[in-house]
Amino acid sequence: MFRVVHFGPDDTRMADARRIRTEVFCGEQQVPPHLEWDGQDAVCDHFLIFDGDAAIGVARLRSYRGMAKIERVAVLAAHRGRDAGWDLMEAVLARAKARGFVKAMLNAQVAVEAFYAAMGFVSEGDRFMEADIEHVRMTRAL
């Protein structure tokens, strides 16, 4: 049903990733563009999930303190609740494992903490604010 593609920062598919991130983070969640576009894209693996020919979700992966850090996970509103996020995360985790990481981490928005917990992530530490959205750090073994 869904298809996930992995690509580098210089790929033309970054335009789709930027469009989705702009719509979800800057539009829906009111994250200021200067926070969304943090300069890290050039050192990340990028992922898009497609429904047919339409890109409907995005994520990125980078090395952070010896761990695989998963960031900017988003699915367009019209496609949520159909397991696209799950399929996307499985592909990101598989890539992290293939790169030799043994642990993954992410800063989850508290609103989707249960989603990541269902994928085996464990919350660590206090909740914190990032871009005026409450987050919690979560980790899991790969």
C-alpha positions in Angstrom: 0.0 0.0 0.0 2.6 2.5 1.1 6.1 2.9 -0.3 9.0 4.4 1.6 12.1 5.9 -0.2 15.4 6.8 1.4 17.5 9.6 -0.2 20.3 12.1 0.5 20.0 15.8 1.1 20.9 16.7 -2.5 18.1 14.7 -4.1 15.3 16.5 -5.9 12.9 14.7 -3.6 13.9 17.2 -0.9 11.3 19.5 -2.4 8.6 17.1 -1.4 10.1 16.8 2.1 10.3 20.6 2.5 6.7 20.9 1.3 5.4 18.4 3.9 7.5 19.8 6.7 6.3 23.3 5.9 2.7 22.3 5.9 2.8 20.2 9.1 5.3 22.0 11.2 5.2 25.6 10.1 1.5 25.6 9.0 -0.4 23.3 11.4 1.9 23.6 14.4 3.1 27.2 13.9 6.7 26.3 14.3 8.7 29.3 13.1 10.6 28.6 9.9 14.0 29.6 11.4 13.5 26.7 13.9 12.3 24.2 11.3 15.1 24.9 8.9 17.9 24.3 11.4 20.8 23.7 9.0 21.0 19.9 9.8 19.4 18.6 6.6 22.8 18.4 4.8 24.0 15.7 7.3 20.9 13.6 7.4 19.4 10.6 5.6 15.9 11.6 4.5 12.8 9.5 4.0 9.5 10.0 2.2 6.5 7.8 2.4 4.2 7.6 -0.7 0.6 6.6 -1.2 0.7 5.8 -4.9 2.5 8.7 -6.5 1.8 11.2 -3.7 4.4 12.0 -1.0 2.4 12.0 2.3 5.0 11.8 5.0 8.6 12.6 5.9 11.4 11.9 8.4 15.1 12.3 8.8 17.9 10.4 10.5 21.3 11.6 11.7 24.1 10.6 14.0 23.9 12.3 17.4 26.2 11.4 20.3 26.7 7.9 18.9 23.0 7.3 18.6 20.6 7.4 15.6 18.5 10.5 16.1 15.1 10.5 14.4 13.7 13.9 13.6 11.1 15.8 11.6 8.6 12.9 11.5 5.4 14.1 9.9 2.4 12.7 8.0 0.0 15.0 6.2 -3.3 15.4 8.1 -5.5 13.8 5.4 -3.4 10.6 5.7 -3.1 10.1 9.4 -4.6 7.1 11.1 -3.8 4.7 8.2 -0.5 3.4 9.6 1.7 5.5 7.3 3.6 6.8 10.3 4.2 3.3 11.5 5.5 2.2 8.1 7.7 5.3 7.8 9.2 4.7 11.3 9.9 1.0 10.5 11.9 2.1 7.5 13.9 4.7 9.4 14.7 2.2 12.2 15.8 -0.4 9.6 18.1 2.2 8.0 19.5 3.2 11.4 20.2 -0.5 12.2 21.8 -1.0 8.8 24.1 2.0 9.5 25.4 0.1 12.6 23.6 2.1 15.3 22.5 0.1 18.4 20.3 2.8 19.9 17.8 5.3 18.5 16.5 8.4 20.2 14.0 11.1 19.4 12.4 14.1 21.0 8.7 13.2 20.7 5.9 15.6 20.9 3.9 14.6 24.0 0.8 14.3 21.9 2.3 11.3 20.0 4.3 9.8 22.9 2.0 6.7 23.0 2.6 6.1 19.3 6.4 5.9 19.8 5.9 3.9 23.0 4.0 1.3 21.0 7.1 1.1 18.7 9.3 0.2 21.7 10.6 3.7 22.6 10.9 4.5 26.3 10.4 8.0 27.7 13.4 9.5 29.6 13.7 12.5 31.8 11.5 15.5 32.2 9.2 17.0 29.6 10.5 20.1 27.9 9.4 22.8 25.5 10.7 22.9 21.9 9.2 25.4 19.5 6.4 26.0 22.1 5.4 22.4 21.9 5.8 20.0 24.8 8.3 17.2 24.1 9.8 14.2 25.9 13.1 12.4 25.0 12.6 8.7 24.0 15.0 6.0 23.3 15.0 2.4 22.2 17.5 -0.4 21.3 17.8 -1.4 17.7 
